[in-house]
Amino acid sequence: MNPRASAAAPRGHTVHVVGRLTPAVFSFLYPATQSIGATGAPQTVIAIDDAFARANLGELRSDIAVVAVPDQASPWARSRALYHHLMDVSHRTRIAAMHLHGILPGLAGARLVRQLDDRAMQVFMSPYSSRALIGHSVLQPLLLGLVRLQMRHSRQQPIVNLKLDARLVQSLASLPVRVVESAAADVFFDTPRNEARRPLLIAGGRDEAVLPAARFIQLAVLLGDDALALGFNWIGPAQTATENAFRAAGIGHFRTASAAERAQRLGTAWLWVSPHEERGFPIGLVEAMASGLPCVAYDSETHRDVLGDTGAGFLCAGPAEMMQRVAELLDSSELRRRMGEAGRAAAAARFSEKVFSRRLLQAYEALPGFSPEPVPHPATPMPGAASSIERTPS
């Protein structure tokens, strides 16, 4: 693509249709809107209005219009509501590109494509955690039919943020699939390591899911020998019952929201633990690697893809092996240092904001007004404290 010609092209409006926001989706949406906004292209985000969305969408760039869609009683009603708000946006501005973040947003976007029959519009589809969804017989033909419908459009591109999803989505779409993995913010790479005096294990999550916290509590109880004097911290939101369980197990709980706060907490820990199988992109594990923390993770496909042969940590079959690997790391500051440095280097090469931006803009390269490299712009912080969604007229 000719950068000069691209820079001279008119700016096109990009609309992100999200549905219910999840940690996996936001770990991609946030840096995506940052990268696209850096080119000067206007953007709108349409999302279902719920607590997680209100706590996070307020952190998007101030020049992004956020349309909060009231939640509905069923998935199909949500899809219809998304479609009506999407159609309303199309009445106010010509949409140059749509990025459909999930199955239900995909249905809403496909309906708009049929309605408008605008063959210049570009459609990007990201079916998050598709490996978990495709196993269901009802959803498999649904996704297949959706992608095939989009293939009727002259300009469309599947994008996934997990390498493991690429082959599956490609087999359904019969099209090349772009892999654009989520990014760790620069602050994780820049925050210096300063280990606490007392051995400290850390884990966390972006939502109030019970299972990840329960697995960490179990590990804390198994390692809770007073003679070891280990400390345990959890960063992220939690339900009231989980908070009570944290206190009973002697686990510190910090509702840190911003990237800078998370980076500070990670910087004092001795190691990171991912004791459960994750659906979607493991952003917590990636941020720990970027922070220079050695990692102990449950041996799942997703964790194996990220840690692999990086030398950044251990993959474990279960709690017993996790306890053994934790003991090895606690006993050796040299091993912690070596693995931490390896993780930071691996994360910089694969999960930095710069790498993300380059790959995303390559996937968007045909979009009017986009250039291969973003233009300089004032830095916008990664997600911080909770705030209300800025609503636009609908």
C-alpha positions in Angstrom: 0.0 0.0 0.0 1.2 3.5 -0.8 1.5 5.5 2.4 1.2 8.8 0.6 -2.0 7.8 -1.2 -3.4 6.3 2.1 -2.6 9.5 4.0 -4.4 11.6 1.4 -7.5 9.4 1.4 -10.7 10.6 3.2 -11.0 9.5 6.8 -13.6 6.7 7.2 -15.8 6.2 10.2 -15.2 2.9 12.1 -17.9 1.4 14.2 -17.2 -1.3 16.8 -20.2 -3.5 17.7 -19.4 -5.2 21.0 -22.5 -6.7 22.7 -21.7 -7.6 26.3 -18.2 -6.4 27.1 -15.9 -9.1 28.6 -12.3 -8.9 29.8 -11.1 -10.8 26.7 -13.0 -8.4 24.3 -11.8 -5.3 26.2 -8.2 -6.5 26.1 -8.4 -6.2 22.3 -10.9 -3.4 21.9 -9.0 -0.9 24.0 -5.6 -1.0 22.1 -7.6 -1.3 18.8 -9.4 1.9 19.4 -6.2 3.5 20.5 -4.4 2.5 17.3 -7.2 3.4 15.0 -7.7 6.7 16.7 -4.1 7.6 16.3 -4.6 7.7 12.5 -7.3 10.3 12.9 -10.2 8.1 11.9 -13.4 8.7 13.8 -14.9 5.8 15.8 -18.1 4.8 17.5 -18.4 1.9 20.0 -21.8 0.3 20.4 -22.1 -1.9 23.6 -24.6 -3.4 25.9 -24.9 -1.3 29.0 -23.9 -3.3 32.1 -21.6 -2.9 35.1 -18.4 -4.1 33.4 -19.0 -1.8 30.4 -19.6 1.2 32.7 -16.4 0.4 34.6 -14.2 0.2 31.5 -15.6 2.0 28.4 -15.2 5.4 30.1 -11.4 4.8 29.6 -11.6 4.9 25.8 -10.3 7.9 24.0 -12.4 11.0 24.6 -13.0 11.5 20.8 -14.8 8.1 20.6 -18.6 8.1 20.6 -19.9 5.4 23.0 -23.5 4.2 22.4 -24.8 2.4 25.5 -27.6 -0.1 24.5 -30.0 -1.2 27.3 -29.6 -4.8 28.2 -32.3 -7.3 27.0 -33.8 -10.5 28.3 -32.4 -12.8 25.7 -29.4 -13.1 23.3 -31.6 -12.6 20.3 -33.2 -9.5 21.8 -29.7 -8.1 22.4 -28.8 -8.7 18.8 -31.9 -6.9 17.6 -31.2 -4.0 20.0 -27.6 -3.8 18.7 -28.9 -3.8 15.1 -31.3 -0.9 15.7 -28.6 1.3 17.3 -26.2 0.3 14.5 -28.8 1.3 11.9 -29.3 4.6 13.8 -25.5 5.3 13.6 -25.6 4.5 9.8 -28.3 7.2 9.4 -26.1 9.8 11.0 -22.8 9.0 9.2 -21.5 6.8 6.5 -19.8 3.8 8.0 -16.6 2.9 6.2 -15.8 -0.1 8.4 -17.5 -2.3 11.0 -15.6 -4.4 13.5 -18.0 -7.0 14.9 -16.7 -8.3 18.3 -18.5 -11.6 18.8 -21.3 -13.7 17.5 -24.4 -11.6 18.4 -22.7 -8.4 17.2 -21.9 -10.4 14.0 -25.6 -11.1 13.5 -26.5 -7.4 14.0 -23.7 -6.4 11.5 -24.7 -9.0 8.9 -28.3 -7.7 9.0 -27.0 -4.1 8.4 -24.9 -5.3 5.5 -28.0 -6.9 3.9 -30.0 -3.8 4.5 -27.6 -1.2 3.2 -26.0 -3.3 0.5 -22.9 -0.9 0.7 -20.2 -2.8 -1.1 -17.5 -0.2 -0.1 -18.0 -0.9 3.6 -15.4 -3.1 5.2 -16.5 -5.8 7.7 -14.1 -7.2 10.3 -15.3 -10.2 12.4 -13.7 -11.3 15.6 -15.4 -14.4 17.1 -13.7 -14.4 20.6 -13.1 -17.8 22.2 -14.5 -19.5 19.2 -13.0 -22.9 20.2 -15.3 -22.9 23.2 -18.3 -21.9 21.2 -17.9 -24.2 18.2 -18.3 -27.3 20.3 -22.0 -26.5 20.6 -24.0 -28.0 17.7 -26.3 -25.0 17.5 -23.6 -22.4 17.4 -21.4 -24.1 14.8 -23.8 -23.6 11.9 -24.8 -20.2 13.3 -21.2 -18.9 13.1 -20.6 -20.7 9.7 -23.8 -19.1 8.3 -22.8 -15.7 9.6 -19.3 -15.8 8.1 -20.6 -17.1 4.8 -23.1 -14.3 4.7 -20.3 -11.8 5.3 -18.3 -13.4 2.5 -21.0 -12.1 0.1 -19.6 -8.6 0.9 -16.8 -7.5 -1.3 -14.6 -6.3 1.6 -14.4 -8.4 4.8 -11.6 -9.8 7.0 -11.8 -12.2 9.9 -9.5 -11.2 12.8 -8.7 -13.3 15.9 -6.7 -12.5 18.9 -5.7 -16.1 19.7 -3.5 -18.0 17.4 -5.4 -21.2 18.4 -8.6 -19.7 16.9 -7.0 -18.9 13.5 -7.2 -22.4 11.9 -10.8 -23.0 13.0 -12.1 -19.7 11.9 -10.3 -20.0 8.6 -11.9 -23.4 8.0 -15.3 -21.8 8.5 -14.7 -18.7 6.5 -12.6 -20.2 3.7 -10.6 -16.9 3.9 -7.2 -16.0 5.3 -7.5 -15.0 9.0 -5.4 -12.2 10.5 -4.0 -12.9 14.0 -3.8 -9.7 16.1 -3.0 -10.7 19.7 -3.9 -8.3 22.5 -1.2 -6.0 24.0 0.3 -5.3 27.4 0.5 -1.6 28.0 3.9 0.0 28.0 3.7 0.7 31.7 4.2 -3.0 32.5 7.5 -3.1 30.6 8.6 0.2 32.1 7.8 -0.4 35.8 10.9 -1.6 37.6 10.9 -4.9 39.6 11.2 -4.4 43.4 10.5 -7.7 45.1 8.8 -7.6 48.5 10.8 -8.8 51.5 8.3 -11.5 52.1 7.7 -14.1 49.3 4.6 -12.9 47.5 2.5 -14.9 45.0 0.1 -12.9 42.9 -2.9 -13.7 40.6 -5.9 -11.8 39.4 -8.8 -11.3 37.0 -10.7 -8.6 35.2 -14.2 -9.7 36.2 -15.9 -11.3 39.2 -15.6 -14.9 37.9 -15.6 -17.3 40.8 -13.6 -20.3 39.5 -10.2 -18.5 38.9 -10.3 -17.0 42.4 -11.4 -20.4 43.9 -8.4 -22.1 42.3 -6.0 -19.5 43.7 -7.6 -19.8 47.2 -7.1 -23.6 47.0 -3.4 -23.1 46.1 -3.0 -20.6 49.0 -4.5 -23.0 51.5 -2.2 -25.8 50.3 0.9 -23.6 50.6 -0.3 -21.9 53.8 2.4 -23.3 56.1 3.2 -20.7 58.7 6.9 -21.7 58.5 7.0 -20.6 54.8 5.6 -17.2 55.6 4.2 -16.8 52.1 2.0 -13.8 51.0 -0.8 -14.0 48.5 -2.4 -11.2 46.6 -5.4 -11.1 44.2 -5.8 -8.0 41.9 -9.1 -7.3 40.4 -12.9 -7.3 41.3 -14.5 -10.1 43.2 -18.0 -11.1 44.5 -18.7 -10.6 48.2 -18.5 -14.3 48.9 -15.1 -14.5 47.2 -13.9 -11.5 49.2 -14.9 -13.3 52.4 -13.0 -16.4 51.2 -9.9 -14.3 50.5 -10.0 -13.0 54.0 -10.4 -16.5 55.5 -7.4 -17.7 53.4 -5.2 -14.7 54.3 -5.2 -13.4 50.8 -4.8 -9.7 50.2 -7.4 -8.3 47.8 -6.8 -5.2 45.7 -9.4 -3.8 43.4 -6.8 -2.2 41.2 -8.3 -1.0 37.9 -5.7 1.0 36.0 -2.7 -0.5 34.2 -0.4 1.6 36.3 -1.8 0.2 39.5 -1.6 -3.3 38.3 2.0 -2.8 37.2 2.9 -1.5 40.6 1.3 -4.5 42.3 3.0 -6.9 39.9 6.4 -5.2 40.4 6.5 -6.2 44.1 5.5 -9.9 43.6 7.9 -12.8 43.4 5.9 -14.8 40.9 2.6 -14.9 39.0 0.2 -17.8 39.2 -2.5 -18.8 36.6 -4.0 -21.8 38.3 -7.0 -22.4 35.9 -7.8 -22.9 32.3 -8.8 -19.6 30.6 -11.3 -18.9 27.9 -10.1 -16.1 25.7 -6.9 -14.2 25.6 -4.9 -14.6 28.9 -4.1 -10.9 29.4 -3.2 -11.3 33.1 -0.5 -13.8 32.2 0.8 -11.5 29.4 0.9 -8.5 31.7 2.9 -10.6 34.3 5.4 -11.6 31.6 5.7 -7.9 30.5 6.3 -7.0 34.2 9.3 -9.4 34.4 7.5 -11.9 36.7 8.3 -15.7 36.4 5.0 -17.5 35.8 3.5 -20.7 37.0 0.4 -21.6 34.9 -2.0 -24.5 34.5 -1.1 -26.5 31.4 -3.8 -25.5 28.9 -3.7 -24.8 25.2 -3.9 -21.1 25.7 -1.2 -20.9 28.4 1.0 -23.3 26.3 0.7 -21.0 23.3 1.8 -18.0 25.4 4.5 -19.5 27.6 5.7 -22.2 25.2 9.4 -22.4 25.0 10.0 -18.8 26.1 11.7 -19.8 29.3 9.4 -17.5 31.2 7.8 -20.0 33.6 6.4 -23.4 34.2 3.3 -25.2 32.8 1.8 -27.6 35.4 -0.7 -30.5 35.2 -2.3 -29.8 38.5 -2.0 -28.3 42.1 0.8 -30.8 43.2 3.1 -29.8 40.3 2.3 -26.1 40.9 3.3 -26.4 44.5 6.6 -28.0 43.4 7.3 -25.3 40.8 6.4 -22.5 43.2 8.9 -24.0 45.7 11.6 -24.0 43.1 11.1 -20.4 42.2 10.9 -19.3 45.9 14.2 -21.1 46.6 16.2 -19.4 43.7 16.4 -15.7 43.1 18.6 -16.4 40.1 15.9 -18.6 38.5 13.3 -15.9 39.2 15.5 -13.3 37.6 16.3 -15.4 34.6 12.7 -16.4 33.9 11.5 -12.9 34.5 13.9 -11.4 32.0 13.0 -14.1 29.5 9.3 -13.3 29.9 9.7 -9.6 29.5 11.8 -10.1 26.3 9.2 -12.5 24.9 6.3 -10.2 25.7 8.1 -7.2 24.1 8.6 -9.2 20.9 5.0 -10.4 20.7 2.6 -8.5 23.0 3.8 -4.8 23.0 1.5 -1.9 22.0 3.8 -1.2 19.1 3.5 -4.8 17.7 -0.3 -4.8 18.2 -0.7 -1.5 16.4 1.4 -2.6 13.5 -0.5 -5.9 13.1 -3.9 -4.3 13.5 -3.3 -1.5 10.9 -2.0 -4.1 8.5 -5.3 -6.0 8.9 -7.2 -2.7 8.3 -4.9 -1.6 5.5 -7.7 -1.2 2.9 -9.7 1.1 5.1 -9.9 4.6 3.7 -7.8 7.1 5.7 -5.6 4.5 7.3 -1.8 4.6 7.0 0.7 1.9 7.9 2.0 3.7 10.9 0.0 5.8 13.4 0.6 9.5 13.5 1.9 11.0 16.9 -0.8 11.8 19.4 -1.1 12.6 23.1 -0.7 9.5 25.2 -4.0 8.1 26.6 -3.6 6.0 29.7 -4.7 2.4 29.9 -7.9 1.6 31.7 -8.3 3.3 35.1 -11.0 3.8 37.7 -14.6 2.9 37.0 -16.8 5.6 35.4 -20.1 5.8 33.6 -20.4 5.2 29.9 -20.7 8.4 28.0 -24.0 8.0 26.3 -24.7 9.5 22.8 -28.1 10.4 21.5 -29.9 7.4 20.0 
